[in-house]
């Protein structure tokens, strides 16, 4: 009794057996039934979409791909490497990093937390949020570069000893006086 090949079941006659035409033809028929024609092979090789529902297309068979984050998306359909590159570009754009792999300075959750604590009250270490009238509160200024509130501006304007003066100059005054505003005409 001949042995058979594991994949196609072709008959392999033993050394003491005579090969018959019938056995030989059976082997050829088996090869013919289990092989693709050149046309079938070409159609599979050039098909725009390959159907491998058996899960035979794996990451190992596809191989590694390099993702580039330099191209902005131009559509919704592309090759997988291009789609991944577009996603990487968007991630890089959102995070502001130099690469899509760079971690952002703050997570979206942390940003939301900061925004949720914004207030129109004079609170330290919070973002300013205007009220319905477009206003917000500020603490009284302490340093010369602090924001002036309406109360401080009104005090300067109503102090008769310090009149409001607006002048056009070509240089900054060496000792600016409270209540004086100048506009440089040479800049």
C-alpha positions as CSV (number, residue, x, y, z in Angstrom):
1,X,0.0,0.0,0.0
2,X,1.6,3.4,-1.0
3,X,2.2,6.2,1.4
4,X,0.5,9.6,0.7
5,X,1.8,13.1,0.9
6,X,0.4,15.1,3.9
7,X,-1.0,18.1,2.0
8,X,-2.5,16.9,-1.3
9,X,-2.7,13.2,-0.5
10,X,-0.5,12.2,-3.5
11,X,0.3,8.5,-3.7
12,X,3.9,7.7,-3.1
13,X,4.6,4.1,-4.2
14,X,6.9,2.1,-2.1
15,X,10.1,0.7,-3.5
16,X,8.7,-2.7,-4.1
17,X,5.5,-1.4,-5.9
18,X,5.0,-0.9,-9.6
19,X,3.7,2.6,-10.6
20,X,0.5,2.2,-12.6
21,X,-0.8,4.7,-15.0
22,X,-4.0,4.9,-13.0
23,X,-2.1,5.9,-9.8
24,X,0.0,8.4,-11.7
25,X,-3.1,10.0,-13.3
26,X,-4.8,10.1,-9.8
27,X,-1.8,12.1,-8.5
28,X,-2.0,14.5,-11.5
29,X,-5.8,14.9,-11.0
30,X,-5.2,15.7,-7.3
31,X,-2.6,18.3,-8.2
32,X,-4.9,19.8,-10.8
33,X,-7.8,20.0,-8.3
34,X,-5.8,21.6,-5.5
35,X,-3.7,24.1,-7.5
36,X,-4.6,27.5,-8.7
37,X,-4.3,28.3,-12.4
38,X,-2.1,31.1,-13.5
39,X,-5.2,33.3,-14.1
40,X,-6.5,32.6,-10.6
41,X,-3.0,33.4,-9.1
42,X,-2.8,36.7,-11.2
43,X,-6.3,37.7,-10.2
44,X,-5.5,37.1,-6.5
45,X,-2.1,38.9,-6.7
46,X,-3.6,42.0,-8.4
47,X,-7.0,42.1,-6.6
48,X,-7.7,45.5,-5.0
49,X,-9.1,43.8,-1.9
50,X,-8.0,40.4,-0.8
51,X,-10.5,38.3,1.1
52,X,-8.8,36.3,3.8
53,X,-11.7,35.5,6.2
54,X,-9.7,32.6,7.7
55,X,-7.4,35.1,9.5
56,X,-4.4,34.1,7.6
57,X,-3.2,37.7,7.1
58,X,-1.4,38.5,10.3
59,X,0.9,41.3,11.5
60,X,3.8,38.9,11.2
61,X,3.0,38.3,7.5
62,X,2.4,42.0,6.8
63,X,5.6,43.0,8.5
64,X,6.6,46.2,10.3
65,X,5.6,49.6,8.9
66,X,7.1,53.0,9.6
67,X,4.7,55.7,10.5
68,X,5.4,59.3,9.3
69,X,3.7,62.1,11.0
70,X,4.5,64.9,8.5
71,X,1.5,64.6,6.1
72,X,-1.8,66.2,6.9
73,X,-4.9,64.0,6.1
74,X,-6.3,64.5,2.6
75,X,-9.2,62.1,2.8
76,X,-10.9,59.3,4.6
77,X,-9.6,56.4,2.5
78,X,-6.0,55.4,2.0
79,X,-3.6,52.5,2.5
80,X,-3.2,51.5,6.1
81,X,0.3,53.0,6.5
82,X,-1.0,56.3,5.1
83,X,-4.1,56.3,7.4
84,X,-1.8,55.6,10.4
85,X,0.5,58.4,9.3
86,X,-2.5,60.8,9.1
87,X,-3.6,59.8,12.7
88,X,0.0,60.4,13.9
89,X,0.0,63.8,12.2
90,X,-3.2,64.7,14.1
91,X,-1.9,63.5,17.4
92,X,1.3,65.5,16.9
93,X,-0.8,68.6,16.0
94,X,-3.0,68.2,19.0
95,X,-0.2,67.7,21.5
96,X,2.0,70.4,19.9
97,X,5.0,68.1,20.2
98,X,7.8,67.6,17.7
99,X,6.7,63.9,17.2
100,X,3.5,62.0,17.6
101,X,5.3,59.8,20.2
102,X,6.1,62.8,22.4
103,X,3.8,63.0,25.5
104,X,1.8,66.2,25.8
105,X,2.5,68.7,28.6
106,X,-1.0,68.2,30.0
107,X,-3.6,65.6,29.3
108,X,-7.0,66.6,28.1
109,X,-8.4,65.6,31.5
110,X,-6.0,67.9,33.2
111,X,-6.8,70.8,30.9
112,X,-10.5,70.3,31.5
113,X,-9.9,70.4,35.2
114,X,-8.0,73.7,34.9
115,X,-10.8,75.2,32.8
116,X,-13.5,73.9,35.2
117,X,-11.9,75.9,38.0
118,X,-11.8,79.2,36.1
119,X,-13.7,82.0,37.9
120,X,-14.7,85.6,37.5
121,X,-13.8,86.2,41.2
122,X,-10.5,87.6,42.4
123,X,-9.0,84.1,43.2
124,X,-5.3,83.3,43.0
125,X,-3.8,80.7,40.7
126,X,-7.0,80.3,38.6
127,X,-7.9,81.3,35.0
128,X,-10.0,84.3,34.5
129,X,-13.6,83.7,33.3
130,X,-15.7,86.7,32.5
131,X,-19.2,86.9,33.8
132,X,-22.3,87.5,31.7
133,X,-21.5,91.2,31.4
134,X,-18.0,90.5,30.2
135,X,-16.4,91.5,33.6
136,X,-14.1,89.8,36.0
137,X,-12.8,90.7,39.5
138,X,-9.1,91.4,40.2
139,X,-7.3,92.0,43.5
140,X,-5.9,95.5,44.3
141,X,-2.6,96.1,42.5
142,X,0.5,95.9,44.5
143,X,3.3,96.1,41.9
144,X,3.7,98.6,39.1
145,X,3.0,95.9,36.5
146,X,-0.2,94.6,38.1
147,X,-3.6,95.2,36.4
148,X,-5.2,98.4,37.4
149,X,-8.8,98.1,38.6
150,X,-11.5,100.7,37.9
151,X,-11.2,102.0,41.5
152,X,-7.5,102.9,41.0
153,X,-8.1,104.5,37.6
154,X,-11.0,106.5,39.0
155,X,-8.8,107.6,42.0
156,X,-6.2,109.0,39.6
157,X,-8.8,110.8,37.5
158,X,-10.6,112.4,40.4
159,X,-7.5,113.5,42.3
160,X,-7.3,117.3,41.5
161,X,-3.7,117.4,42.5
162,X,-2.8,115.0,39.8
163,X,-4.5,116.0,36.6
164,X,-4.9,113.7,33.6
165,X,-2.4,114.7,31.0
166,X,-2.0,113.2,27.5
167,X,1.0,114.2,25.5
168,X,2.8,113.3,22.3
169,X,6.5,112.7,22.7
170,X,9.5,111.4,20.8
171,X,11.1,109.9,23.9
172,X,10.0,108.3,27.2
173,X,10.0,110.6,30.2
174,X,12.8,109.9,32.7
175,X,10.5,110.2,35.7
176,X,6.9,109.4,34.6
177,X,4.3,111.0,36.8
178,X,1.1,109.4,38.0
179,X,-1.8,110.4,35.8
180,X,0.3,111.2,32.7
181,X,-0.1,109.2,29.5
182,X,2.2,109.8,26.5
183,X,2.1,108.6,23.0
184,X,5.3,108.1,21.1
185,X,5.2,109.7,17.6
186,X,8.6,108.5,16.5
187,X,7.9,104.7,16.5
